[in-house]
């Protein structure tokens, strides 16, 4: 007897392998998946201007790429002794205006070049609640601890989100018509908005993505949110804050993603890479012992063997 709901996950195509290029953008869930891609040595670029939760600033990011529109002085401002923009995460904060613009535009250029040859684009949507700065019409990617009274809070409608997704898809196609777009809804709970408000937000995102996918053949959906909500469905799969999935949940979601989206050779390679990565992370108390030296020699041999067959895989 099965005592839980199994979420069906569609087989992905085209498959991801170690020569693929995977671009990831969106909520902090992107960084969870991105960390797995890093560990298993897949070529990827994730959140070049930092975490973005709402579809609208993600749309604005891709519009900048397709329009070749760099950040200008009018796009950045000084607050709390640093320079930033409402279009990017606080990771892009810099001490001077020039440094901030340089970091932002370098991230755009890196993204343009990467997406041109990317095989897959993963977009994780976190919330439909947005914050609009006074005098502006755009939803902020990050509020940078500016007083809340300076923002108006609004829930984007399903149609507004669908429009964002259409623009995102069109912008990506300007660079790369072959890249497969994979949408997912972050399972992270945004309870600062409120319990009911969080559910309304996720409902808008899910409805918008599936409405968009009805007419988009080069995009698909991976059910991260449904896996945690319906299949795992227990607080033991959350971190201590009861908001974020814990390592057990993330490993389970990653396992399902791998099985459905990666080719058989890369799945086999992941097992070897995992052993090497754990070996590289190991710190021996007897680093000068013959036994440890033999261990390092064998580890080096395995790395060289992999890199000879797969030069795209590199170990630091």
C-alpha positions as CSV (number, residue, x, y, z in Angstrom):
1,X,0.0,0.0,0.0
2,X,1.3,3.5,-0.9
3,X,1.0,6.0,1.9
4,X,1.8,9.1,0.0
5,X,0.9,10.9,-3.3
6,X,3.5,10.4,-6.0
7,X,3.8,13.5,-8.2
8,X,4.2,12.5,-11.9
9,X,7.2,14.1,-13.5
10,X,7.3,14.2,-17.3
11,X,10.4,13.0,-19.1
12,X,12.5,15.9,-20.2
13,X,13.8,16.5,-23.7
14,X,16.4,17.4,-24.9
15,X,18.5,15.8,-22.1
16,X,21.1,17.7,-20.1
17,X,24.7,16.4,-20.3
18,X,28.1,17.6,-19.1
19,X,28.6,19.5,-22.4
20,X,25.3,21.4,-22.0
21,X,25.1,25.0,-20.8
22,X,22.4,25.6,-18.2
23,X,21.3,29.1,-17.3
24,X,19.4,29.6,-14.1
25,X,17.5,32.6,-12.8
26,X,14.9,33.4,-10.2
27,X,14.2,32.6,-6.6
28,X,16.7,31.2,-4.0
29,X,15.6,27.7,-5.1
30,X,17.7,28.4,-8.2
31,X,20.8,28.5,-6.0
32,X,19.8,25.2,-4.4
33,X,19.7,23.5,-7.9
34,X,22.7,25.5,-9.1
35,X,24.7,24.2,-6.2
36,X,24.0,20.7,-7.3
37,X,25.0,21.5,-10.9
38,X,28.2,23.0,-9.5
39,X,29.0,19.9,-7.4
40,X,28.4,17.6,-10.3
41,X,30.5,19.8,-12.6
42,X,27.8,20.9,-15.1
43,X,28.5,24.1,-17.0
44,X,26.1,26.6,-15.7
45,X,25.5,30.3,-14.9
46,X,23.0,31.2,-12.1
47,X,21.4,34.4,-11.0
48,X,24.1,36.7,-12.5
49,X,22.5,39.8,-10.8
50,X,21.4,37.9,-7.7
51,X,18.2,36.3,-6.5
52,X,15.0,37.6,-8.1
53,X,11.6,36.3,-6.8
54,X,9.0,38.0,-9.0
55,X,8.4,37.4,-12.7
56,X,8.4,41.1,-13.6
57,X,12.0,42.0,-12.8
58,X,13.0,38.7,-14.4
59,X,11.3,39.9,-17.5
60,X,13.1,43.2,-17.2
61,X,16.4,41.4,-17.0
62,X,15.8,39.5,-20.2
63,X,14.5,42.6,-22.0
64,X,17.8,44.3,-21.1
65,X,19.7,41.4,-22.7
66,X,17.6,41.2,-25.9
67,X,17.6,45.0,-26.3
68,X,21.3,45.3,-25.6
69,X,20.3,47.8,-22.9
70,X,23.0,48.4,-20.3
71,X,22.5,50.0,-16.9
72,X,22.9,53.8,-16.8
73,X,23.5,56.2,-14.0
74,X,19.8,56.9,-13.8
75,X,19.2,53.2,-12.9
76,X,21.3,53.2,-9.8
77,X,21.1,55.2,-6.5
78,X,23.0,55.6,-3.2
79,X,21.5,54.3,0.0
80,X,23.1,53.2,3.3
81,X,26.6,54.2,2.1
82,X,26.5,52.0,-1.1
83,X,25.2,52.1,-4.6
84,X,22.5,49.7,-5.9
85,X,19.6,49.3,-8.3
86,X,16.0,48.2,-7.7
87,X,16.4,45.8,-10.6
88,X,19.0,43.6,-8.8
89,X,19.7,41.9,-5.6
90,X,21.9,43.5,-2.8
91,X,24.7,41.2,-4.0
92,X,25.3,43.8,-6.7
93,X,25.8,46.6,-4.1
94,X,29.1,48.4,-4.5
95,X,30.9,51.3,-2.8
96,X,30.8,53.6,-5.8
97,X,28.5,54.4,-8.6
98,X,31.1,53.4,-11.2
99,X,31.8,50.0,-9.5
100,X,28.0,49.3,-9.3
101,X,27.5,50.0,-13.0
102,X,30.5,48.0,-14.0
103,X,29.3,45.0,-12.0
104,X,25.8,45.2,-13.3
105,X,26.8,45.6,-17.0
106,X,29.5,42.9,-16.7
107,X,26.8,40.5,-15.5
108,X,24.6,41.4,-18.4
109,X,27.4,40.8,-20.9
110,X,28.3,37.5,-19.3
111,X,24.7,36.4,-19.5
112,X,24.3,37.4,-23.1
113,X,27.4,35.4,-24.1
114,X,26.3,32.3,-22.0
115,X,22.7,32.2,-23.2
116,X,23.8,32.3,-26.9
117,X,25.1,28.7,-26.4
118,X,22.9,27.5,-23.6
119,X,20.9,24.3,-24.0
120,X,18.5,24.9,-21.1
121,X,17.1,27.9,-19.3
122,X,15.7,27.2,-15.8
123,X,13.4,29.9,-14.4
124,X,12.2,29.6,-10.8
125,X,9.3,31.9,-9.8
126,X,9.0,32.7,-6.1
127,X,6.1,35.0,-5.6
128,X,3.4,37.0,-7.4
129,X,3.5,39.7,-4.7
130,X,5.5,42.7,-5.9
131,X,6.7,46.0,-4.4
132,X,6.6,49.2,-6.5
133,X,8.7,52.1,-5.5
134,X,7.1,55.5,-5.2
135,X,7.1,57.4,-8.5
136,X,7.9,54.2,-10.4
137,X,5.8,51.7,-12.4
138,X,8.2,48.8,-12.1
139,X,8.2,46.0,-9.5
140,X,11.5,45.9,-7.6
141,X,13.7,42.9,-7.6
142,X,14.9,43.9,-4.2
143,X,13.9,46.6,-1.8
144,X,17.4,47.0,-0.2
145,X,16.0,47.7,3.2
146,X,14.5,51.0,2.0
147,X,11.6,52.0,4.4
148,X,8.5,50.0,3.4
149,X,6.3,53.2,3.3
150,X,8.2,54.1,0.1
151,X,6.7,51.0,-1.7
152,X,3.2,50.0,-2.6
153,X,2.5,46.2,-2.4
154,X,0.5,44.5,-5.2
155,X,-0.5,41.0,-6.3
156,X,0.2,40.5,-10.0
157,X,-2.7,39.1,-11.9
158,X,-2.5,35.8,-13.8
159,X,-2.7,37.7,-17.1
160,X,0.1,40.1,-16.0
161,X,2.3,37.2,-15.2
162,X,1.5,35.5,-18.5
163,X,2.6,38.7,-20.3
164,X,5.9,38.6,-18.3
165,X,6.5,35.0,-19.4
166,X,5.7,35.8,-23.0
167,X,8.2,38.6,-23.0
168,X,10.8,36.4,-21.3
169,X,10.4,33.7,-23.9
170,X,10.5,36.2,-26.8
171,X,13.7,37.8,-25.4
172,X,15.4,34.4,-25.0
173,X,14.5,33.5,-28.6
174,X,16.3,36.7,-29.8
175,X,19.5,35.0,-28.6
176,X,18.9,31.3,-28.8
177,X,15.9,29.7,-30.5
178,X,17.0,26.2,-29.5
179,X,17.3,26.5,-25.8
180,X,14.7,24.6,-23.8
181,X,13.0,26.8,-21.1
182,X,12.1,25.0,-17.9
183,X,9.8,26.8,-15.5
184,X,9.3,25.8,-11.9
185,X,7.6,27.3,-8.9
186,X,9.8,27.6,-5.8
187,X,8.5,25.5,-2.9
188,X,9.9,28.1,-0.4
189,X,7.0,29.6,1.6
190,X,6.8,33.4,1.7
191,X,4.9,33.6,5.0
192,X,5.9,37.2,5.6
193,X,3.2,38.0,3.1
194,X,0.8,35.9,5.2
195,X,-0.3,32.2,5.0
196,X,-3.4,32.9,2.8
197,X,-1.5,35.5,0.8
198,X,1.3,33.0,0.1
199,X,-1.2,30.5,-1.3
200,X,-2.8,33.1,-3.5
201,X,0.6,34.1,-4.8
202,X,1.6,30.5,-5.6
203,X,-1.8,29.9,-7.2
204,X,-1.3,32.9,-9.5
205,X,2.1,31.7,-10.5
206,X,1.1,28.1,-11.2
207,X,-2.0,29.2,-13.2
208,X,0.0,31.7,-15.2
209,X,2.8,29.3,-16.1
210,X,0.3,26.6,-17.3
211,X,-1.7,29.1,-19.2
212,X,1.5,30.3,-20.9
213,X,2.6,26.7,-21.7
214,X,-0.6,25.9,-23.5
215,X,0.7,28.0,-26.5
216,X,4.5,27.6,-26.0
217,X,6.1,24.5,-27.5
218,X,9.7,25.2,-26.5
219,X,9.0,25.5,-22.7
220,X,8.0,23.0,-20.0
221,X,7.3,22.7,-16.3
222,X,9.1,20.9,-13.5
223,X,6.9,20.4,-10.4
224,X,9.3,21.4,-7.6
225,X,6.4,23.0,-5.6
226,X,4.1,20.1,-6.0
227,X,6.8,17.5,-5.0
228,X,7.3,19.3,-1.7
229,X,3.7,20.2,-1.1
230,X,2.0,16.9,-2.1
231,X,4.6,14.1,-2.2
232,X,6.9,15.0,0.8
233,X,4.2,16.9,2.6
234,X,5.7,16.9,6.1
235,X,7.5,19.4,8.3
236,X,10.5,17.0,8.6
237,X,11.4,18.1,5.1
238,X,11.7,21.7,6.0
239,X,14.7,23.6,7.5
240,X,14.5,25.0,11.0
241,X,12.8,28.1,9.8
242,X,9.9,26.0,8.5
243,X,10.0,28.0,5.2
244,X,12.8,26.5,3.1
245,X,13.2,22.8,2.1
246,X,15.9,21.1,4.0
247,X,18.8,19.1,2.4
248,X,16.7,15.8,2.4
249,X,14.0,17.5,0.4
250,X,16.4,19.2,-1.9
251,X,18.3,15.9,-2.6
252,X,15.0,14.2,-3.4
253,X,13.9,17.0,-5.8
254,X,17.3,16.9,-7.4
255,X,17.1,13.1,-7.8
256,X,13.8,13.4,-9.6
257,X,15.1,16.3,-11.8
258,X,18.3,14.3,-12.7
259,X,16.3,11.1,-13.6
260,X,14.0,13.0,-15.9
261,X,16.3,15.6,-17.4
262,X,19.8,14.1,-17.6
263,X,21.1,11.5,-20.1
264,X,22.3,8.1,-18.9
265,X,26.0,8.9,-19.4
266,X,25.8,12.0,-17.2
267,X,23.9,10.1,-14.6
268,X,26.7,7.5,-14.5
269,X,29.3,10.2,-14.5
270,X,27.6,11.9,-11.6
271,X,28.3,8.9,-9.4
272,X,32.0,9.1,-10.2
273,X,32.1,12.9,-9.8
274,X,30.4,12.6,-6.4
275,X,33.0,10.3,-5.1
276,X,35.8,12.5,-6.3
277,X,34.2,15.6,-4.9
278,X,33.8,13.9,-1.5
279,X,37.5,12.9,-1.7
280,X,38.6,16.4,-2.5
281,X,36.5,17.7,0.5
282,X,38.1,15.2,2.8
283,X,40.6,16.5,5.3
284,X,43.0,13.9,6.8
285,X,44.6,14.3,10.2
286,X,47.7,12.6,8.7
287,X,48.2,14.4,5.5
288,X,51.9,13.3,5.2
289,X,51.2,9.6,5.8
290,X,51.9,7.1,3.0
291,X,48.2,6.0,3.2
292,X,47.0,9.6,2.5
293,X,49.5,10.1,-0.2
294,X,48.3,6.9,-1.9
295,X,44.7,8.2,-1.6
296,X,45.6,11.5,-3.3
297,X,47.5,9.7,-6.1
298,X,44.5,7.5,-6.8
299,X,42.2,10.6,-6.7
300,X,44.4,12.4,-9.2
301,X,44.4,9.4,-11.5
302,X,40.6,9.3,-11.4
303,X,40.3,13.0,-12.2
304,X,42.8,12.7,-15.1
305,X,40.8,9.8,-16.5
306,X,37.6,11.7,-16.4
307,X,39.1,14.8,-17.9
308,X,40.7,12.8,-20.7
309,X,37.3,11.5,-21.8
310,X,35.3,14.6,-20.9
311,X,37.5,17.8,-21.2
312,X,34.5,20.0,-20.4
313,X,34.6,18.7,-16.8
314,X,37.1,20.5,-14.7
315,X,38.0,20.1,-11.0
316,X,39.5,23.0,-8.9
